[in-house]
């Protein structure tokens, strides 16, 4: 099981380690390519594998980005990295003080707290104040402080684009869940506690679970989606609406999942939704019957897609 800490000072390790540093938001296929090789090398040499990531995202602090932006919340990211075999995940608090930290200070902390003997990164990597800690700088530091620097190539997608979290955000904002799944190497997951809503779906024969999603989590484009819903180990087909419910003059974006062939009270339980495919965009209907007719079509199409997935 992965050890997840929020500070390097919380670590007290006996073994040497191989370390990599980055946001790793989404833990996408490019991240997986690096991490799997790092873990394999660490296990072969009986080293620890350490991933240092950040929260908040540096973009939030440096560029002042607000609202839904993250592909993964910190604990989810640590879980995914743990599934790849990582021993320790450090979610380092990023703030103005860290933004101003010199690269040499950062390196000194890594050496002191992780017993770092190797540092792994892509060729375009840089850390520290004004990105001064590039690969050449790290190699110089390694010569002085006794660690090696291992560079690894960036991964491109099927269209030749370098696989980055920013690319996945763009595709997610377009609602192309098939491509998002390809880039992540798994379906995009949204989860949260089922809370009470306005119960409009129940009144028209399609009860929905209103999912309270972390406010920082990026949602797919507004629309209706075929999803797999998970309650613990149980899996159900679901048709999920993401949006403002324009037929009812809604304003806040909500995530409401209609679980197929399901009739249980699950208020207060955690529901996870894996988004498989977008069925349609968000629409405003001229009456309740038109909405009901469309939902019936959505359910039929969703069931057909999920039956084949």
C-alpha positions as CSV (number, residue, x, y, z in Angstrom):
1,X,0.0,0.0,0.0
2,X,1.3,3.4,-1.0
3,X,2.5,5.8,1.8
4,X,0.9,9.2,1.2
5,X,2.4,12.2,3.0
6,X,2.0,16.0,2.7
7,X,5.6,17.0,3.6
8,X,9.1,15.7,3.0
9,X,9.8,16.3,6.7
10,X,7.2,13.5,7.4
11,X,9.5,11.0,5.8
12,X,12.0,8.8,7.6
13,X,13.4,6.3,5.2
14,X,16.2,3.7,5.5
15,X,16.5,2.6,1.9
16,X,17.9,4.7,-1.0
17,X,15.2,5.9,-3.4
18,X,14.5,6.8,-7.0
19,X,12.5,10.1,-7.2
20,X,10.5,11.8,-9.8
21,X,8.7,15.2,-9.4
22,X,5.7,16.6,-11.3
23,X,2.0,17.4,-11.1
24,X,1.0,13.9,-12.4
25,X,-2.6,15.3,-12.7
26,X,-4.7,12.5,-14.2
27,X,-1.9,9.9,-14.0
28,X,-2.3,9.5,-17.7
29,X,-0.6,7.1,-20.1
30,X,2.5,9.4,-20.3
31,X,2.8,9.4,-16.6
32,X,2.3,5.7,-16.4
33,X,5.1,5.1,-19.0
34,X,7.6,7.0,-16.7
35,X,6.3,5.6,-13.4
36,X,6.2,2.0,-14.4
37,X,9.8,2.1,-15.5
38,X,10.8,3.9,-12.4
39,X,9.1,1.4,-10.2
40,X,10.7,-1.5,-12.1
41,X,14.2,0.0,-11.7
42,X,13.6,0.7,-8.0
43,X,12.4,-2.9,-7.3
44,X,15.3,-4.4,-9.2
45,X,17.8,-2.4,-7.1
46,X,15.8,-2.7,-3.8
47,X,15.3,1.1,-3.7
48,X,12.1,2.9,-2.8
49,X,10.1,4.6,-5.5
50,X,9.0,8.1,-4.6
51,X,6.8,10.5,-6.5
52,X,6.5,14.1,-5.4
53,X,3.5,16.0,-6.6
54,X,1.9,19.3,-5.7
55,X,-1.3,20.7,-4.4
56,X,-2.7,23.2,-5.2
57,X,-1.7,23.0,-8.8
58,X,1.0,25.6,-9.6
59,X,-1.3,27.0,-12.3
60,X,-3.8,27.9,-9.6
61,X,-1.1,29.8,-7.7
62,X,0.8,31.3,-10.5
63,X,-1.9,32.0,-13.1
64,X,-4.8,32.5,-10.7
65,X,-6.9,29.7,-12.2
66,X,-10.2,29.2,-10.4
67,X,-13.1,26.7,-10.6
68,X,-13.0,23.2,-11.9
69,X,-9.5,22.3,-13.2
70,X,-8.1,19.1,-11.7
71,X,-8.3,15.7,-13.4
72,X,-7.6,14.0,-10.1
73,X,-7.9,15.1,-6.5
74,X,-4.8,14.5,-4.3
75,X,-5.9,11.2,-2.7
76,X,-7.2,9.8,-6.0
77,X,-3.8,10.7,-7.6
78,X,-1.9,9.0,-4.8
79,X,-4.2,5.9,-5.1
80,X,-3.5,5.6,-8.9
81,X,0.2,6.0,-8.4
82,X,0.1,3.3,-5.7
83,X,-1.7,1.0,-8.1
84,X,1.4,1.4,-10.4
85,X,3.6,0.2,-7.5
86,X,4.9,3.5,-6.1
87,X,6.0,3.2,-2.5
88,X,5.7,6.8,-1.4
89,X,3.7,9.8,-2.7
90,X,4.5,13.2,-1.4
91,X,1.8,15.8,-2.1
92,X,3.9,18.9,-1.5
93,X,1.9,22.1,-0.7
94,X,2.5,24.7,-3.4
95,X,2.3,28.3,-2.4
96,X,4.2,31.6,-3.0
97,X,7.0,30.5,-0.7
98,X,7.5,27.3,-2.7
99,X,7.2,29.2,-5.9
100,X,10.2,31.3,-4.9
101,X,12.2,28.3,-3.7
102,X,15.6,27.9,-5.4
103,X,16.2,24.7,-7.3
104,X,19.2,23.8,-5.2
105,X,17.2,24.1,-2.0
106,X,14.6,21.7,-3.4
107,X,17.3,19.2,-4.4
108,X,18.9,19.4,-1.0
109,X,15.5,18.5,0.6
110,X,15.0,15.6,-1.7
111,X,18.5,14.2,-0.9
112,X,18.0,14.7,2.8
113,X,14.6,13.3,3.2
114,X,14.4,10.5,0.6
115,X,18.0,9.4,0.4
116,X,17.7,10.0,-3.4
117,X,20.2,8.1,-5.5
118,X,18.4,8.6,-8.9
119,X,16.2,11.4,-10.2
120,X,14.0,10.6,-13.1
121,X,12.4,13.2,-15.4
122,X,11.4,13.9,-19.0
123,X,13.9,16.0,-21.1
124,X,11.8,19.2,-20.8
125,X,11.6,19.0,-17.0
126,X,12.6,21.9,-14.7
127,X,11.9,22.8,-11.1
128,X,12.5,25.7,-8.7
129,X,12.5,29.4,-9.1
130,X,11.9,30.5,-12.7
131,X,12.4,26.8,-13.7
132,X,16.2,27.1,-13.1
133,X,16.5,23.5,-12.2
134,X,16.6,22.0,-15.7
135,X,18.2,18.7,-16.6
136,X,21.7,20.2,-17.0
137,X,21.4,21.8,-13.6
138,X,20.2,18.6,-12.0
139,X,23.1,16.6,-13.5
140,X,25.6,19.1,-12.0
141,X,23.9,18.7,-8.6
142,X,24.0,15.0,-9.0
143,X,27.7,15.0,-9.5
144,X,28.2,17.0,-6.3
145,X,25.6,15.3,-4.2
146,X,25.8,11.7,-5.3
147,X,22.7,11.0,-7.4
148,X,22.2,10.1,-11.0
149,X,19.8,11.8,-13.4
150,X,17.8,9.6,-15.8
151,X,15.8,11.2,-18.6
152,X,12.9,9.5,-20.3
153,X,11.2,10.5,-23.6
154,X,7.8,12.1,-23.8
155,X,4.8,10.0,-25.0
156,X,2.7,11.1,-27.9
157,X,-0.9,10.1,-28.6
158,X,-2.3,8.4,-31.7
159,X,-2.5,11.8,-33.4
160,X,1.1,12.7,-32.7
161,X,0.3,15.2,-29.9
162,X,2.5,15.1,-26.8
163,X,0.4,13.5,-24.1
164,X,-0.1,16.2,-21.4
165,X,-2.8,16.9,-18.8
166,X,-3.7,20.1,-20.7
167,X,-4.5,18.0,-23.7
168,X,-6.8,15.8,-21.7
169,X,-8.6,18.8,-20.3
170,X,-9.3,20.1,-23.8
171,X,-10.7,16.7,-24.9
172,X,-12.7,16.5,-21.7
173,X,-14.2,20.0,-22.3
174,X,-15.2,18.7,-25.8
175,X,-17.0,15.7,-24.3
176,X,-15.0,13.1,-26.3
177,X,-14.9,10.4,-23.6
178,X,-13.6,7.7,-25.9
179,X,-10.5,9.7,-26.6
180,X,-10.2,10.7,-22.9
181,X,-10.3,7.0,-22.0
182,X,-7.5,6.3,-24.5
183,X,-5.3,9.1,-23.2
184,X,-5.8,8.1,-19.6
185,X,-5.6,4.4,-20.2
186,X,-8.9,4.1,-18.3
187,X,-12.4,5.8,-18.2
188,X,-12.6,9.2,-16.6
189,X,-14.0,8.8,-13.1
190,X,-16.2,11.3,-11.2
191,X,-17.2,10.4,-7.6
192,X,-18.9,11.9,-4.6
193,X,-21.6,11.5,-2.0
194,X,-25.2,11.0,-3.1
195,X,-27.1,14.0,-1.8
196,X,-30.8,15.1,-1.9
197,X,-31.8,17.0,-5.0
198,X,-35.1,18.4,-6.2
199,X,-36.4,14.9,-7.0
200,X,-37.7,16.0,-10.4
201,X,-36.4,12.8,-12.1
202,X,-38.3,10.6,-9.7
203,X,-41.5,12.5,-10.4
204,X,-41.2,11.7,-14.2
205,X,-40.2,8.1,-13.7
206,X,-36.5,8.4,-14.0
207,X,-35.0,8.8,-10.4
208,X,-31.5,10.1,-10.3
209,X,-28.6,10.0,-7.8
210,X,-27.4,13.6,-7.3
211,X,-23.7,13.3,-6.9
212,X,-21.8,16.0,-4.8
213,X,-18.5,16.2,-6.7
214,X,-15.4,18.0,-5.3
215,X,-15.5,21.6,-6.5
216,X,-12.1,21.4,-8.0
217,X,-12.8,18.3,-10.2
218,X,-13.1,19.1,-13.9
219,X,-16.4,17.7,-15.4
220,X,-17.0,16.6,-18.9
221,X,-18.8,19.0,-21.2
222,X,-22.5,19.5,-20.4
223,X,-24.6,16.7,-21.8
224,X,-25.8,13.2,-21.3
225,X,-23.4,10.2,-21.0
226,X,-23.4,6.4,-20.8
227,X,-21.5,5.6,-17.6
228,X,-20.7,2.6,-15.4
229,X,-21.8,3.4,-11.8
230,X,-20.0,1.9,-8.8
231,X,-21.4,1.5,-5.3
232,X,-18.5,-0.2,-3.5
233,X,-17.8,-3.4,-5.5
234,X,-21.2,-3.3,-7.2
235,X,-21.4,-2.1,-10.8
236,X,-24.5,-0.8,-12.6
237,X,-25.3,0.7,-16.0
238,X,-26.2,4.4,-15.8
239,X,-27.2,7.4,-17.9
240,X,-25.8,10.5,-16.4
241,X,-26.6,14.2,-17.0
242,X,-24.0,16.8,-16.5
243,X,-25.3,20.3,-16.8
244,X,-27.7,23.0,-15.7
245,X,-31.1,21.4,-16.5
246,X,-32.2,24.2,-18.8
247,X,-35.7,22.7,-19.1
248,X,-36.1,23.6,-15.4
249,X,-34.2,26.9,-15.6
250,X,-31.3,25.5,-13.5
251,X,-28.2,27.6,-13.0
252,X,-25.7,25.4,-11.1
253,X,-24.0,22.5,-12.9
254,X,-25.0,19.2,-11.4
255,X,-24.1,15.5,-11.9
256,X,-27.2,13.3,-11.9
257,X,-27.0,9.6,-12.6
258,X,-30.0,7.4,-13.5
259,X,-29.0,3.9,-12.6
260,X,-30.6,1.3,-14.8
261,X,-32.6,-1.6,-13.3
262,X,-32.0,-0.1,-9.9
263,X,-34.3,0.9,-7.0
264,X,-32.6,1.5,-3.7
265,X,-32.1,4.4,-1.3
266,X,-28.4,5.4,-1.5
267,X,-28.4,8.8,0.0
268,X,-25.2,9.4,1.9
269,X,-23.3,6.7,0.0
270,X,-20.3,7.3,-2.3
271,X,-21.1,6.8,-5.9
272,X,-18.3,6.6,-8.6
273,X,-19.1,7.2,-12.3
274,X,-16.9,6.0,-15.1
275,X,-17.8,8.0,-18.2
276,X,-17.9,5.8,-21.3
277,X,-19.5,7.9,-24.1
278,X,-21.4,11.1,-24.7
279,X,-24.9,10.4,-25.9
280,X,-25.9,14.0,-26.7
281,X,-25.4,17.6,-25.7
282,X,-27.5,19.4,-23.2
283,X,-31.0,20.4,-24.5
284,X,-33.9,22.5,-23.5
285,X,-37.3,20.8,-24.1
286,X,-40.6,22.5,-24.7
287,X,-42.4,20.3,-22.2
288,X,-42.1,17.4,-19.7
289,X,-43.4,14.8,-22.2
290,X,-40.7,15.8,-24.7
291,X,-38.1,15.4,-22.0
292,X,-39.5,12.0,-21.0
293,X,-39.4,10.8,-24.6
294,X,-35.8,11.9,-25.0
295,X,-34.7,10.2,-21.7
296,X,-36.3,7.0,-22.9
297,X,-34.2,7.2,-26.0
298,X,-31.1,8.0,-23.9
299,X,-31.6,5.0,-21.7
300,X,-32.0,2.7,-24.7
301,X,-28.9,4.0,-26.4
302,X,-26.9,4.0,-23.1
303,X,-27.9,0.4,-22.4
304,X,-26.8,-0.6,-25.9
305,X,-23.4,1.1,-25.7
306,X,-22.6,-0.3,-22.2
307,X,-23.7,-3.8,-23.2
308,X,-20.9,-3.7,-25.8
309,X,-18.2,-2.1,-23.6
